[in-house]
Amino acid sequence: MSNLFDELTAKIKGSNKTVVFPEGLDERILTAASKLSAEGILTPILIGDQQQIEQKATELNVVLTDCKIINPNDYEKIEDMVNTFVERRKGKATEEDARKILLDENYFGTMLVYMNEADGLVSGAAHSTADTVRPALQIIKTKEGIKKTSGVFIMVRNDEKYVFADCAINIAPDSNDLAEIAVGSAETGKLFGVDPRVAMLSFSTKGSAKSEETDKVAEAINIAKEKAPSLVIDGEFQFDAAFVPSVAAKKAPESEIKGDANVFIFPSLEAGNIGYKIAQRLGGFEAVGPILQGLNKPVNDLSRGCSTEDVFNLALITAAQAE
C-alpha cells in the first residue's frame, strides 16, 4: 500500500499542485493539510474563517505556514466568481442566488477549481456525497463525450492492484454508461500503474445465460470497443472466468482475457458495492476511493468516517488526476 502512495508522491512532488479542502475546520483535514504542505507535496487551500482555522490548528498543534486560507465572506475575487457562476449556470441562477450559493463552502471551493485557482477538490469529511458531487456536476461538469461521472476503487493487497467500478455513483447503468465506465476506469488504472485488461462482469460467461441483464453487458462491450479500439476488454464474464486462468480456459477459451483481468466493471452499483466490500473484508484488500472519474477537473469525496490518512491519500490521488 505504501508503495502505491510513494509512487504518487514522487509523481506530483514539485509540480506545484493546489487542492481545495472546503471543510477547513475539521481536525482530520487540518492535520493532513499540515503534513501535505510541510512535506512540500502540494499546497492545500483551506476554506473558512482564517482566525477560527488558525485557532483550531493551534489547539491541534499543527502548522499551517504553507497552507492558503480563503474566507468566502471576504474573497477579493467574489464579483468575478459571482458573474462566472451565473454564466456557467445559464439562467438557472440569478446574481442574488449566486451570492447566497457561493457562501456554501463546497460550491465556493468547486468554483475555485473551475476558475483555475486550484487544481482539484477534496471534501466529504463532514458532508454527504451529494453535497460534494452536486456542485461538481453543475459547475465543472463531465468531459466531452461523457454523460455521467462514476466512482472507482483501487483494490490493493501487497503487490496486487485491481480497479473495481462503478462502486459509488450509478445505481443502474445502461449499456452506454457501462461502456463509459469501462473506458474511464482503464484510464484511471493507468494513473496507478495498472496496464488495463478490462473484464465486464455478469452472472453469465459468454452467453451461458441469456437475459436483458446479460444482453446489456454484451452490448456495452461493443460500444466500449468503438470508443477505445486499442483497449483490451471482453466479457460478459462471471468473476472466476475473468480472474482464474484455468476457469477462463474452459469457459472462454477464445477470449484475449485469459483469467488475467485487472479492471473489473460491475453491471450495477449493487453488485459493485457488494463486490468491493467482500474483497476488502474477506480478501484483506485495502480499498482506495471512491475516486470520481469523468469530470473535467478532479473532485473527490471522502467518507464521513475517514481518517487523517484517508484525507492525505485522497489529496495525493486528486493531485495525480490533475497531472
C-alpha positions in Angstrom: 0.0 0.0 0.0 2.8 2.4 0.9 4.4 1.8 -2.5 1.3 3.0 -4.3 1.3 6.3 -2.5 5.1 6.6 -2.6 4.7 6.4 -6.4 2.0 9.1 -6.4 4.1 11.4 -4.1 7.1 11.1 -6.4 4.9 11.9 -9.4 3.3 15.1 -8.1 6.0 16.5 -5.7 7.5 19.6 -7.2 4.5 20.1 -9.7 3.1 22.9 -7.5 -0.4 21.4 -7.4 -3.1 23.0 -5.2 -6.0 21.1 -3.7 -9.0 22.8 -2.1 -10.4 21.5 1.2 -13.8 23.1 1.9 -14.0 21.7 5.4 -11.3 23.9 6.8 -12.2 23.4 10.5 -12.2 19.6 10.5 -9.2 18.3 12.5 -8.5 15.4 10.1 -8.4 17.9 7.2 -6.1 20.3 9.1 -3.7 17.6 10.2 -3.5 16.1 6.7 -3.1 19.6 5.1 -0.3 20.4 7.5 1.6 17.3 6.5 1.0 17.8 2.8 2.4 21.3 2.9 5.2 20.5 5.3 6.5 17.7 3.1 6.3 20.0 0.0 3.9 17.7 -1.8 1.2 20.2 -2.7 -0.4 23.4 -1.5 -3.6 23.0 0.5 -6.3 25.7 0.2 -8.5 25.7 3.3 -11.9 27.3 3.2 -13.2 29.1 6.2 -12.6 32.0 8.6 -8.8 32.4 9.0 -8.9 33.2 12.7 -11.0 30.2 13.5 -8.9 27.9 11.4 -5.6 29.1 12.9 -7.1 28.8 16.4 -8.1 25.2 15.7 -4.7 24.4 14.3 -3.1 25.8 17.4 -5.3 23.5 19.5 -4.2 20.6 17.4 -0.6 21.6 17.5 -0.3 21.6 13.7 1.4 24.2 11.5 -0.3 25.7 8.5 2.5 28.0 7.4 2.5 26.8 3.8 -1.3 26.4 3.5 -3.6 29.0 2.0 -6.8 30.1 3.8 -9.7 31.7 1.9 -12.8 33.0 3.5 -15.8 33.2 1.1 -17.2 36.2 3.1 -14.2 38.4 2.2 -12.8 36.8 -1.0 -11.3 39.5 -3.1 -12.4 38.0 -6.4 -16.0 37.4 -5.4 -17.5 39.6 -8.0 -15.7 37.7 -10.8 -16.8 34.5 -9.2 -20.4 35.5 -9.0 -20.5 36.6 -12.6 -18.7 33.4 -13.7 -21.2 31.2 -11.7 -24.2 33.0 -13.2 -22.8 32.5 -16.7 -22.0 28.8 -16.0 -25.5 28.1 -14.7 -27.0 29.5 -17.9 -30.1 31.2 -16.4 -30.6 28.7 -13.6 -29.3 31.2 -11.0 -29.5 35.0 -10.7 -26.8 37.1 -9.3 -28.6 37.2 -6.0 -28.9 33.4 -6.0 -25.2 33.2 -6.7 -24.1 35.3 -3.8 -26.1 33.0 -1.4 -25.0 29.8 -3.0 -21.3 30.7 -3.0 -21.3 31.1 0.7 -21.6 27.3 0.7 -18.0 26.0 1.1 -18.4 23.2 -1.4 -19.8 25.5 -4.1 -17.2 28.1 -3.3 -14.4 25.5 -3.4 -15.7 24.0 -6.7 -15.7 27.4 -8.3 -12.1 27.9 -7.3 -11.3 24.8 -9.2 -13.4 25.8 -12.2 -11.7 29.2 -12.3 -8.2 27.6 -12.2 -7.5 29.0 -8.8 -6.9 25.4 -7.7 -6.2 22.0 -9.4 -8.7 19.8 -7.5 -11.0 19.5 -4.5 -11.4 17.0 -1.7 -14.5 17.1 0.5 -16.9 14.8 2.4 -15.3 14.6 5.9 -18.4 16.4 7.2 -20.6 16.4 4.1 -22.6 13.8 2.2 -21.5 12.5 -1.2 -24.3 14.6 -2.8 -23.0 17.8 -1.2 -19.6 17.1 -2.8 -20.7 15.8 -6.2 -23.7 18.1 -7.0 -21.6 21.3 -7.3 -19.0 19.5 -9.4 -21.7 18.2 -11.8 -23.3 21.7 -12.1 -20.1 23.7 -12.4 -17.1 21.6 -13.6 -19.3 19.1 -15.5 -18.2 15.9 -17.3 -15.7 15.7 -20.1 -16.8 16.0 -23.7 -18.4 12.8 -24.8 -19.0 11.6 -21.2 -22.5 11.8 -19.9 -22.0 10.6 -16.3 -19.3 10.6 -13.6 -18.6 7.3 -11.9 -16.7 6.0 -8.9 -13.9 3.5 -8.8 -11.9 1.8 -6.1 -8.3 0.8 -6.4 -8.0 -2.5 -4.5 -4.6 -3.1 -3.1 -3.0 -6.1 -1.4 0.8 -6.3 -1.1 1.9 -6.0 -4.8 -1.6 -6.7 -6.3 -3.6 -3.8 -7.7 -7.1 -4.0 -9.3 -9.7 -1.5 -10.4 -13.3 -2.0 -9.4 -16.1 0.1 -10.9 -18.7 1.5 -10.5 -19.0 1.1 -6.8 -20.2 4.5 -5.8 -22.4 6.6 -8.1 -24.6 4.9 -10.8 -27.3 2.7 -9.5 -28.5 1.0 -12.7 -26.1 1.9 -15.6 -27.3 1.1 -19.1 -25.0 -0.2 -21.9 -23.7 3.3 -22.8 -23.0 4.0 -19.1 -21.1 0.7 -18.7 -19.0 1.4 -21.8 -18.1 4.9 -20.4 -17.3 3.4 -17.0 -15.1 0.8 -18.6 -13.1 3.2 -20.8 -12.7 5.7 -17.9 -11.7 3.0 -15.4 -9.0 1.8 -17.7 -7.6 5.4 -17.9 -7.8 5.7 -14.1 -6.0 2.4 -13.7 -3.1 3.8 -15.7 -2.6 6.5 -13.1 -1.8 3.8 -10.6 0.5 1.7 -12.8 -2.2 -0.7 -13.9 -1.9 -1.9 -17.5 -5.6 -2.3 -18.1 -7.2 -5.6 -19.1 -10.9 -5.0 -18.7 -13.5 -7.6 -17.7 -17.2 -6.8 -18.0 -18.8 -8.9 -15.2 -22.1 -10.6 -15.1 -23.7 -13.9 -13.8 -23.1 -15.3 -17.2 -19.9 -16.1 -19.2 -20.1 -15.7 -23.0 -23.8 -16.4 -23.3 -24.1 -19.2 -20.8 -27.2 -17.5 -19.6 -29.5 -15.2 -21.6 -31.4 -12.2 -20.2 -31.8 -8.5 -20.5 -29.0 -8.1 -18.0 -26.5 -10.2 -19.9 -27.5 -8.5 -23.2 -26.8 -5.1 -21.6 -23.3 -6.1 -20.7 -22.6 -7.7 -24.1 -23.8 -4.5 -25.9 -21.6 -2.4 -23.6 -18.5 -4.3 -24.7 -19.2 -3.4 -28.3 -19.7 0.2 -27.5 -16.5 0.3 -25.4 -14.5 -1.2 -28.3 -15.8 1.5 -30.6 -14.8 4.2 -28.1 -11.4 2.7 -27.4 -10.3 0.3 -30.2 -6.9 -0.4 -28.6 -8.3 -1.3 -25.2 -8.1 -4.9 -24.1 -11.7 -5.6 -23.0 -14.0 -8.6 -23.1 -17.0 -10.3 -21.4 -19.5 -11.0 -20.3 -17.7 -12.9 -17.6 -18.5 -14.5 -14.3 -15.8 -13.3 -12.0 -13.9 -16.6 -11.9 -13.7 -16.7 -15.7 -12.2 -13.2 -15.7 -9.7 -14.0 -12.9 -8.8 -17.7 -12.8 -6.7 -18.9 -15.8 -7.9 -22.5 -15.6 -11.6 -21.4 -15.5 -11.0 -18.9 -18.3 -9.5 -21.7 -20.5 -12.7 -23.8 -20.0 -15.4 -21.1 -20.2 -13.9 -18.5 -22.6 -11.0 -20.2 -24.5 -11.2 -17.7 -27.4 -11.1 -14.6 -25.3 -8.0 -12.3 -25.1 -8.7 -12.1 -21.4 -7.0 -15.3 -20.1 -8.1 -15.1 -16.5 -5.7 -12.1 -16.2 -8.1 -9.2 -16.0 -7.2 -6.4 -13.6 -10.0 -3.9 -14.2 -13.5 -5.2 -13.3 -16.7 -3.5 -14.4 -19.8 -4.5 -12.4 -23.2 -4.5 -14.0 -24.8 -2.4 -11.3 -24.0 -0.3 -8.3 -25.5 -3.0 -6.1 -23.0 -5.6 -7.4 -20.1 -3.2 -7.4 -20.6 -2.0 -3.8 -21.1 -5.6 -2.5 -18.1 -6.8 -4.5 -15.5 -4.3 -3.3 -16.6 -4.7 0.3 -16.3 -8.5 0.1 -12.8 -8.1 -1.3 -12.0 -5.6 1.4 -13.4 -7.5 4.4 -12.8 -11.1 3.4 -9.9 -10.8 1.0 -7.8 -8.4 3.0 -7.6 -5.8 0.3 -7.2 -2.1 1.0 -9.9 -0.1 -0.8 -8.6 3.2 -2.1 -11.5 5.5 -3.1 -14.1 6.2 -4.2 -12.2 8.1 -6.9 -14.5 10.1 -9.1 -13.8 9.9 -12.9 -15.3 11.6 -16.0 -15.2 15.2 -14.7 -13.3 18.0 -16.4 -11.3 18.5 -13.3 -10.7 16.3 -10.3 -13.2 16.4 -7.4 -13.1 13.5 -4.8 -15.4 12.5 -2.0 -14.3 11.4 1.5 -16.3 9.2 3.8 -17.5 11.0 6.9 -15.8 8.3 8.9 -12.5 8.9 7.2 -9.1 9.1 8.9 -6.3 11.7 8.6 -4.5 9.2 6.4 -7.5 8.8 4.1 -7.6 12.6 3.6 -3.8 12.7 2.9 -4.1 9.8 0.4 -7.1 11.2 -1.4 -5.4 14.5 -1.8 -2.5 12.7 -3.5 -4.9 10.9 -5.8 -6.6 14.2 -6.7 -3.3 15.9 -7.4 -2.3 12.9 -9.6 -5.5 13.2 -11.5 -4.8 16.8 -12.2 -1.4 15.8 -13.7 
